[in-house]
Amino acid sequence: MRSAERPLSPHLQIYRWQLTSVMSILHRAAGLALCAGSVLLVVWLVAAALGPEAYRGVQNFLGSGIGVALLLGWTAALFYHLCNGIRHLTWDTGHALDLRSTYIGGWVVVLATAILTAAAWAAGISHWVFNFASGF
Amino acid sequence: MRSPLGRAIGLGSAKEGVEHWVVQRVTAIALVPLALWFVAAMIQLTGADFDTVQEWAGQPLPAIGLILLLIATFYHAALGLQVIIEDYVHGELARLGLVILVRLACISLAVAGIVAVLAMALGTPD
């Protein structure tokens, strides 16, 4: 019974960070964030159905600094989970499972997430300006 | 999708993993176009006032899209959260309780969202 002297499997913090493992953890984290975002979607829809007063409350929160930061985070989380999800679905078909492909695919997902998030916000801001201007 | 031998022997973890795996992927595939459509719609509605939003959500096609999005999202969320719970919660009772709680929450949220969309689509007095 000298179990204390047996070699232990290295703990997580011993391993060097790699793109593949970080992306795997982020996929789950983004999924969790999107669960919270989905609650907001329901709150937003219910408020819109209830009437102008309830809706204004939700819009005031979303328009605040925290609200905008959350929306930006959720946009990035959505595009990341979406792009990386497609990467996972590709693996499920048995393709692109070699080391080189997992890294290329990983960087493609990172790049696509950044581009799609930036594009969505650029488009959203231009619509916001347009809707704001047409309101007068 | 289980092998005949696997089904006959009946061993394995909980004997329902295949369905979980398949449905997680089916909802994922459904969410690809639905999520992209939703983001595009939200971009269009950025800065829109209450009347515009309510009118949009009440139109047939957006209403159908939103309801499908809600169903796929909360089904996918329930399955994903179940995996996370099963990975990190080790007490059998706590694990089962949390999975049931997550299921109930997801069903409740989906129903709330669907009813809200239907109320806007079918018209209720403000």
Interface residues (C-beta under 8 A of the other chain):
Chain A: R28 G31 L32 L34 C35 S38 V39 L41 V42 L45 V46 A48 A49 G51 P52 Y55 R56 Q59 T75 L78 L82 G85 I86 H88 L89 D92 A120 A123 G124 I125 H127 W128 V129 F130 N131 F132 G135
Chain B: R25 A28 I29 L31 V32 A35 L36 V39 M42 I43 Q44 L45 T46 G47 A48 D49 F50 T52 V53 Q54 A57 L66 L70 T73 F74 A77 G80 L81 I84 L109 A110 A112 G113 V115 A116 V117 A119 M120 T124 D126
